[in-house]
Amino acid sequence: MKERSEFLKELKAHKYRMSRQQYLTIKGQALKGNVNDARKGMVRILGRRGRR
């Protein structure tokens, strides 16, 4: 539970750097309990955004 809430705070801080669909997908993964994969996806999205 603690890991999920910490991740959601981190996700919310980066919300402005992703599209609405990307944000909702990552958030949905985390809420389903798949926090590790959600974190991996967020890092991947943010990494791609930095290259543009």
C-alpha positions as a Markdown table, in Angstrom:
| # | Residue | x | y | z |
|---|---|---|---|---|
| 1 | Met | 0.0 | 0.0 | 0.0 |
| 2 | Lys | 2.7 | 2.4 | 0.9 |
| 3 | Glu | 4.6 | 1.8 | -2.3 |
| 4 | Arg | 1.5 | 2.4 | -4.3 |
| 5 | Ser | 0.7 | 5.7 | -2.7 |
| 6 | Glu | 4.3 | 6.9 | -3.0 |
| 7 | Phe | 4.3 | 6.0 | -6.7 |
| 8 | Leu | 0.9 | 7.8 | -7.3 |
| 9 | Lys | 2.4 | 11.0 | -5.7 |
| 10 | Glu | 5.4 | 10.7 | -8.0 |
| 11 | Leu | 3.1 | 10.1 | -11.0 |
| 12 | Lys | 1.0 | 13.1 | -10.2 |
| 13 | Ala | 4.1 | 15.3 | -10.1 |
| 14 | His | 5.0 | 14.2 | -13.7 |
| 15 | Lys | 1.4 | 14.4 | -14.9 |
| 16 | Tyr | 2.0 | 17.5 | -17.0 |
| 17 | Arg | 4.7 | 15.8 | -19.0 |
| 18 | Met | 2.5 | 13.0 | -20.5 |
| 19 | Ser | -0.8 | 12.9 | -22.4 |
| 20 | Arg | -4.0 | 12.2 | -20.6 |
| 21 | Gln | -4.2 | 8.7 | -22.0 |
| 22 | Gln | -0.7 | 7.8 | -20.9 |
| 23 | Tyr | -1.4 | 9.2 | -17.4 |
| 24 | Leu | -4.6 | 7.2 | -17.0 |
| 25 | Thr | -3.0 | 4.0 | -18.3 |
| 26 | Ile | -0.1 | 4.2 | -15.9 |
| 27 | Lys | -2.4 | 5.2 | -13.0 |
| 28 | Gly | -4.7 | 2.2 | -13.8 |
| 29 | Gln | -1.8 | -0.2 | -13.7 |
| 30 | Ala | -0.6 | 1.1 | -10.3 |
| 31 | Leu | -4.1 | 0.9 | -8.9 |
| 32 | Lys | -4.5 | -2.7 | -10.0 |
| 33 | Gly | -1.4 | -3.5 | -8.0 |
| 34 | Asn | 1.2 | -3.6 | -10.8 |
| 35 | Val | 3.3 | -0.8 | -9.4 |
| 36 | Asn | 6.7 | -2.1 | -10.8 |
| 37 | Asp | 5.4 | -2.2 | -14.4 |
| 38 | Ala | 3.7 | 1.1 | -14.0 |
| 39 | Arg | 6.9 | 2.7 | -12.8 |
| 40 | Lys | 8.8 | 1.1 | -15.7 |
| 41 | Gly | 6.2 | 2.6 | -18.1 |
| 42 | Met | 6.4 | 6.0 | -16.6 |
| 43 | Val | 10.2 | 6.1 | -16.8 |
| 44 | Arg | 10.0 | 5.0 | -20.4 |
| 45 | Ile | 7.4 | 7.7 | -21.3 |
| 46 | Leu | 9.4 | 10.4 | -19.5 |
| 47 | Gly | 12.6 | 9.3 | -21.2 |
| 48 | Arg | 11.0 | 9.6 | -24.6 |
| 49 | Arg | 9.6 | 13.1 | -23.8 |
| 50 | Gly | 13.1 | 14.3 | -23.0 |
| 51 | Arg | 14.4 | 13.5 | -26.4 |
| 52 | Arg | 11.9 | 15.6 | -28.3 |
